[in-house]
């Protein structure tokens, strides 16, 4: 349960940092990170690779996908492990 709470906290932290469903909030920590990454990659948002840290953080902040997909994966993993342990008794 603590693990699940930490996943939802991660989404909340990203959203508070400025990674939101409507995009990166101007003047936020997310905007600063995006600017730094763009400059480091030669300038411009297009210079940042898809799947990079900024893109992933934005996706998680916008959709909460990390919490949902990880929760489903953890639930399936728990069920498989419980079945394996039970069958080996």
Secondary structure, 3 states (H helix, E strand, C coil): CHHHHHHHHHHHHHHHHCEECCEECCCCHHHHHHHHHHHHCCCCHHHCCCCCHHHHHHHHHHHCHHHHHHHHHHHHHHHHHHHHHHHCC
